[in-house]
Amino acid sequence: MSKKRGLSLEEKREQILQIFYESQDFFLLKELEKLGPRKGVISQTVKDVVQSLVDDDLVYKDKIGTSVFFWSLPSCAGNQLRHACSKLEDDLASIKKRHSELVLQKESLKKGREDSDEREAALNELKQIEEQYKALEEELERYADNDPTTVDAMRNASGVAHEAANRWTDNIFALQQWCSANFPEAKERLEHLYKEVGITESFDYLE
């Protein structure tokens, strides 16, 4: 025996709307959650279905005191459809107008661009100029390293790096002195450690 298929969201919306249309009454959400299963909509999904109908203006809600009531009439759906239809008609008219304007613009742009020997020659000349421009840009990029601004930036960066390297060298020497003063018995192990990390006798400040 095949398992019964659950209702789709649209089918659930239709069933909840039927509750309103058949009674033409006002309902609390709790009441709708009790009535939903009778229409095949499980109570846990009623809240989301009702909210989707509210978002589409097919169901209205209002707070009276501390309670929120929901209602809808068949005329509400009709008004909604008429409003949607009117909007679509306006959009269609606007699109048709814009299409006509673009057609006229296209025809206007065609004037003076008819195929001819002069036009073909002008297009070829434009293509050659664009290729020359591209070649010059590539050549300029190759000489970018010699640009005065680039050279100054590299020089400044080099100076900052030089100062940072000497600052860290000073820190390393200070750390060596501290280790020697506090761990004199570990002198050999410390010297071995220094060599492993590259701190040899030639290690010194940059000039």
N, C-alpha and C positions, 0 to 999 in steps of 0.2 A: 504494500500500500504506500503510495507516494506521500511525502510530507507536505502538509498544507503550506502554500506560499504566503508569506507575510505581505501586508499592504505596503505599497510604495509611499513615499512622502506625499505625492500629489493625491493619491487615493485617501490617505489619512486626512489631508486637508479637506477633501470633498465630504468625507464622513462627518468631520467636526462641524463643517458648515451646515450640514443637514440637521444637526441637533438644534442649531440656532433657527434655521428656516422653518422647521416643523413646529417649534414652540413659540417662536417670536417673543422670547422672554429674555430676562437678564440672568446671568449665571456667575457664581463665584468659581474660581479655578478648581477648588475642591469638588464642586458639583460636577464640573466638566470631567474631572478625573474619574468620577464614579460612572458617568454616563458614557465615556469614551469606549470602554470594553464592550458595551452593547452594540457598538458600531464597528467593532473589530480593531479599535485603537487602544493598545494597552495603556494603563494609567500613567506609567513612567514616561511615556513619550507625549502625553497630551500637552504638557506645558510648552514644549518646544514647537509643537504643531500650531498651537494657538498663537504663540509669539510670531511665527512666520506669517500667519494670517493677519496679525496686527501690523507687522512691518509692511505688508502689501495693501493695507487699508481695506481689507475685506472683513475684518473684525475690529470693532472699536472697544476701547476700555476707558473706564473713568473711576476715580477714587471717591468714594462716599464715606466719610468718616475714616475708619481704619480699614475698610474693606474695598477691594478692587473688583468691579463688576465688568463683565464682558457681554457684548451683544452684537447682533448682526441681523440684517433683514435682506430678503432677496433683492430689494431695490438698491442696496448698498453695492452689491456685485455688479448690477446693471450700470449704476453710475460710474463705478470704477472702470468698467469696460468702455463705456462711452468716453470717459476722460482719456483713457489710453488710446482709443481709436482717434480721437481728435488730435492728440499729441503726435501720433504717427502720421496723420494726414498733413499736419503742419511741417513736420520734419521732411516728409516726402516733397512737399511744395518747395521747401528751402533747398533741398538737394537738387531738384529739377532746375531751379533758378541758377544755382551755382554751376551746374553742368552747362547750361546755356551760356553763361558768362565765360567759362573755360573754352568752350567751342569757339566763341567769337575771338577770344584772346589768341587761341591757336591759329586761327585764320589770319589774324592781324600780324602775328609773328612770322608767318610764312612770306609776307610781302618783303621783297628785297633779298630773299634768301633762295630764290629760284636757282636751279642748277645752271651754271654758265662757266666759261673758261676763266673769267675774272675771279669768280667765287672759288673755283678749284685752285687757282694760283694763290689766292689769299690764304686759303686753308693750309696749303703746303708750306707757305712762308711762316704761318703761325706755328705749325708743327716744328719747323726747323728752329725757330726762336725758343720754343719750349724745351727742345733738346739741348740747345746751347746753354740755356738757363740752368737746366739740371746738371750739366757737366760742370759749369762754374760753381754751383753749390757744392758738388762733390770735391772739387779742387780746393775750395775754401775750407771745407771740413778737414782735408788732409793737412792744411797749414794751421789748424786751430791751436796746436801746441805752441806755436810761435806767436800767438796773439798776446799783446802786452798785458791785457787783463788776466788772461790765463796764466801767464808767467808770474805776475805779481801774486796771484792767488796761490800758486804752487810754492813760491818763495815764502809767503806768510805761513803756509801749512808746514813747510819744512822747519821754519823757526820754532813753531809751536811744538812740533814733534821733537826737536833737538832739546828744548827746555824740559819737556816731559821725560825724555830718556835720562837726562842728567839728574832730574828730581828723583826718579826711581832708583838710579844708581846710588844717590845719597841715602835713600831709605834702606837700600840693601846693606850699605856699609854700616849704617846705624844699627841694623838688626844683627849684623855679625858681631859688632862690639858688645851688644847686649847679651848675646848668646855666650860669648867668650867670658864675660864678667859673671854671668849667672850659672854657667855650666862648664867650669874649667876642666872637670874630669872627663868631659865628652869631647875634648878638642879633636881627637883623631876621627871620631864618628862625624863631627860637624864638618871637618875638612873634606871627608869622603862625600858627604851630602852636597857640599858646595860644588864639587867637581861633577857630580851626577847631574846637577841642574845647570851646568855651564858656567859657574862662577870660578874662574881660574885666576892665576896670578896676573894674566894679561887684562883682566876685567878692570876697566877704569872709566872715568868720565869722558864724554865726547868733547872734542875741541872745536 
